[in-house]
Amino acid sequence: MGAKSSKERTRLYRARKRAGRRVVVLEFDAVELAVVLESLQFLNPMEEDNDAAVQRALGNMIRALSRGLTGDA
């Protein structure tokens, strides 16, 4: 993923906003996060060093939890 122009970042920001989405930056201990995601079966242990896989797994976990809380499960 290369550097995006200001125009492209603005376009993506507006598209996310229209879709009701938000980008959040979080900092975790890598080992603790992997243990939690693996134990809840959101992350394959073979992918614990793959940043994209960890990001997907964390997003999937948050979606599953929020759907469960709102009754959309």
TIKELO-975055 format. One record per residue: residue number from 1; residue in one letter; x, y, z of N, C-alpha, C in turn. Coordinates in steps of 0.05 Angstrom, whole numbers, plus 32768, in hexadecimal, padded with zeros to 4 digits. Layout:
<rs>
NUM / A / X / Y / Z / X / Y / Z / X / Y / Z;
...
</rs>
This chain:
<rs>
1 / M / 8011 / 7FE9 / 8000 / 8000 / 8000 / 8000 / 8012 / 8019 / 8000;
2 / G / 8010 / 8029 / 7FEB / 8021 / 8040 / 7FE8 / 8014 / 8059 / 7FF6;
3 / A / 8023 / 806E / 7FF5 / 801A / 8088 / 8000 / 8002 / 8092 / 7FEF;
4 / K / 7FEE / 809C / 7FFD / 7FD7 / 80A6 / 7FEF / 7FD8 / 80C4 / 7FEE;
5 / S / 7FCD / 80D0 / 7FD9 / 7FCC / 80ED / 7FD7 / 7FB7 / 80F7 / 7FEB;
6 / S / 7FB9 / 8111 / 7FF0 / 7FA5 / 811E / 8001 / 7F89 / 811B / 7FF6;
7 / K / 7F87 / 811D / 7FDC / 7F6C / 811A / 7FCF / 7F61 / 80FE / 7FD3;
8 / E / 7F72 / 80EA / 7FD0 / 7F6A / 80CE / 7FD4 / 7F62 / 80C9 / 7FF1;
9 / R / 7F71 / 80D3 / 8004 / 7F6A / 80CF / 8020 / 7F50 / 80DC / 8027;
10 / T / 7F4B / 80F4 / 801C / 7F31 / 8101 / 8020 / 7F1A / 80F2 / 8014;
11 / R / 7F1E / 80E7 / 7FFC / 7F09 / 80D7 / 7FEF / 7F03 / 80BE / 8000;
12 / L / 7F18 / 80B1 / 800A / 7F13 / 8099 / 801A / 7F06 / 80A0 / 8035;
13 / Y / 7F0E / 80B6 / 8041 / 7F02 / 80BF / 805A / 7EE4 / 80C4 / 8056;
14 / R / 7EDD / 80D2 / 8041 / 7EC1 / 80D8 / 803B / 7EB1 / 80BF / 8035;
15 / A / 7EBD / 80AD / 8027 / 7EAF / 8093 / 8020 / 7EA9 / 8084 / 803A;
16 / R / 7EBD / 8082 / 804C / 7EB9 / 8075 / 8066 / 7EA3 / 8082 / 8076;
17 / K / 7EA4 / 809D / 8077 / 7E90 / 80AC / 8086 / 7E74 / 80A7 / 807C;
18 / R / 7E71 / 80A7 / 8061 / 7E56 / 80A1 / 8055 / 7E4D / 8085 / 805C;
19 / A / 7E60 / 8072 / 805E / 7E5A / 8056 / 8063 / 7E56 / 8051 / 8082;
20 / G / 7E5B / 8066 / 8092 / 7E58 / 8063 / 80AF / 7E6F / 8053 / 80BB;
21 / R / 7E87 / 8055 / 80AE / 7E9E / 8047 / 80B8 / 7EB2 / 805A / 80C4;
22 / R / 7EC4 / 804F / 80D4 / 7ED8 / 8060 / 80E2 / 7EF2 / 8050 / 80E4;
23 / V / 7F08 / 805E / 80E1 / 7F23 / 8052 / 80E5 / 7F2C / 805A / 8101;
24 / V / 7F36 / 8046 / 8110 / 7F3F / 804B / 812B / 7F5B / 803E / 812D;
25 / V / 7F6E / 804D / 8138 / 7F89 / 8042 / 813D / 7F8A / 8039 / 815A;
26 / L / 7F91 / 8020 / 815E / 7F94 / 8015 / 8179 / 7FAF / 8009 / 817C;
27 / E / 7FBA / 800A / 8194 / 7FD4 / 7FFE / 8199 / 7FD1 / 7FE8 / 81AE;
28 / F / 7FDA / 7FD0 / 81A7 / 7FD8 / 7FB8 / 81B8 / 7FF3 / 7FAB / 81BB;
29 / D / 7FF7 / 7F9B / 81D0 / 800D / 7F89 / 81D1 / 8008 / 7F73 / 81BD;
30 / A / 801B / 7F6E / 81AB / 8017 / 7F5C / 8194 / 8011 / 7F3F / 819E;
31 / V / 801F / 7F36 / 81B2 / 801B / 7F1B / 81BC / 8000 / 7F18 / 81CA;
32 / E / 7FF9 / 7F2C / 81DB / 7FDF / 7F2A / 81E8 / 7FC8 / 7F2A / 81D4;
33 / L / 7FCA / 7F3B / 81C0 / 7FB5 / 7F3D / 81AC / 7FB2 / 7F22 / 819D;
34 / A / 7FC9 / 7F17 / 8195 / 7FC9 / 7EFE / 8186 / 7FBD / 7EE8 / 8198;
35 / V / 7FC4 / 7EE7 / 81B1 / 7FB9 / 7ED2 / 81C3 / 7F9A / 7ED5 / 81C5;
36 / V / 7F90 / 7EED / 81C9 / 7F73 / 7EF1 / 81CA / 7F66 / 7EE9 / 81B0;
37 / L / 7F70 / 7EF2 / 819A / 7F63 / 7EEC / 8180 / 7F64 / 7ECF / 8179;
38 / E / 7F7A / 7EC2 / 8180 / 7F7D / 7EA5 / 817B / 7F6B / 7E95 / 818E;
39 / S / 7F6A / 7E9D / 81A7 / 7F59 / 7E8E / 81BA / 7F3B / 7E90 / 81B4;
40 / L / 7F33 / 7EA6 / 81A8 / 7F17 / 7EAA / 81A0 / 7F12 / 7EA0 / 8183;
41 / Q / 7F27 / 7E95 / 8177 / 7F26 / 7E8A / 815C / 7F20 / 7E9E / 8146;
42 / F / 7F2A / 7EB6 / 814A / 7F28 / 7ECA / 8135 / 7F41 / 7ECC / 8124;
43 / L / 7F57 / 7EC1 / 812F / 7F71 / 7EC2 / 8122 / 7F7E / 7EA6 / 8121;
44 / N / 7F87 / 7E9E / 8109 / 7F96 / 7E86 / 8106 / 7FB1 / 7E8A / 8112;
45 / P / 7FBA / 7E78 / 8124 / 7FD5 / 7E7C / 8130 / 7FEC / 7E7F / 811C;
46 / M / 7FE9 / 7E74 / 8104 / 7FFE / 7E77 / 80F0 / 7FFF / 7E93 / 80E4;
47 / E / 7FEB / 7EA4 / 80EA / 7FEA / 7EBF / 80DF / 7FEF / 7ED5 / 80F4;
48 / E / 7FF9 / 7ECD / 810B / 7FFC / 7EE1 / 8121 / 8010 / 7EF7 / 811A;
49 / D / 8022 / 7EF3 / 8107 / 8035 / 7F07 / 80FF / 802C / 7F17 / 80E6;
50 / N / 8014 / 7F10 / 80DC / 800A / 7F1D / 80C3 / 7FF8 / 7F34 / 80CC;
51 / D / 8001 / 7F4D / 80C8 / 7FF2 / 7F64 / 80D1 / 7FD6 / 7F66 / 80C5;
52 / A / 7FD3 / 7F5F / 80AC / 7FB9 / 7F61 / 809F / 7FA6 / 7F4C / 80AB;
53 / A / 7FB0 / 7F34 / 80B1 / 7FA0 / 7F1F / 80BD / 7F97 / 7F27 / 80D9;
54 / V / 7FA9 / 7F33 / 80E9 / 7FA2 / 7F3C / 8104 / 7F8E / 7F52 / 8103;
55 / Q / 7F91 / 7F65 / 80F0 / 7F7D / 7F7A / 80ED / 7F62 / 7F6F / 80E6;
56 / R / 7F61 / 7F5C / 80D3 / 7F47 / 7F50 / 80CB / 7F3B / 7F41 / 80E3;
57 / A / 7F4B / 7F32 / 80F2 / 7F41 / 7F23 / 8109 / 7F36 / 7F36 / 811E;
58 / L / 7F44 / 7F4C / 8124 / 7F3A / 7F5F / 8138 / 7F20 / 7F6C / 812E;
59 / G / 7F1E / 7F73 / 8115 / 7F06 / 7F7E / 810A / 7EEF / 7F6A / 810C;
60 / N / 7EF5 / 7F51 / 8106 / 7EE0 / 7F3C / 8107 / 7ED7 / 7F38 / 8124;
61 / M / 7EE9 / 7F39 / 8137 / 7EE2 / 7F35 / 8153 / 7ED0 / 7F4C / 815C;
62 / I / 7ED7 / 7F65 / 8155 / 7EC7 / 7F7C / 815D / 7EAC / 7F7B / 8151;
63 / R / 7EAA / 7F73 / 8137 / 7E90 / 7F70 / 812A / 7E7F / 7F5B / 8138;
64 / A / 7E8B / 7F44 / 813E / 7E7C / 7F2E / 814B / 7E72 / 7F37 / 8166;
65 / L / 7E82 / 7F45 / 8176 / 7E7A / 7F4F / 8190 / 7E64 / 7F64 / 818E;
66 / S / 7E67 / 7F76 / 817B / 7E53 / 7F8B / 8179 / 7E38 / 7F80 / 816E;
67 / R / 7E39 / 7F6D / 815C / 7E20 / 7F60 / 8153 / 7E13 / 7F51 / 8169;
68 / G / 7E23 / 7F44 / 817A / 7E18 / 7F35 / 8190 / 7E0A / 7F48 / 81A4;
69 / L / 7E16 / 7F5F / 81A9 / 7E0B / 7F72 / 81BC / 7DF2 / 7F7F / 81B1;
70 / T / 7DF0 / 7F83 / 8196 / 7DD9 / 7F90 / 818B / 7DC4 / 7F7C / 8182;
71 / G / 7DC9 / 7F63 / 8185 / 7DB5 / 7F4E / 817D / 7DB4 / 7F48 / 815F;
72 / D / 7DC9 / 7F51 / 8151 / 7DCA / 7F4B / 8134 / 7DD9 / 7F32 / 812D;
73 / A / 7DDF / 7F21 / 8140 / 7DF0 / 7F0A / 813C / 7DE3 / 7EF5 / 812B;
</rs>
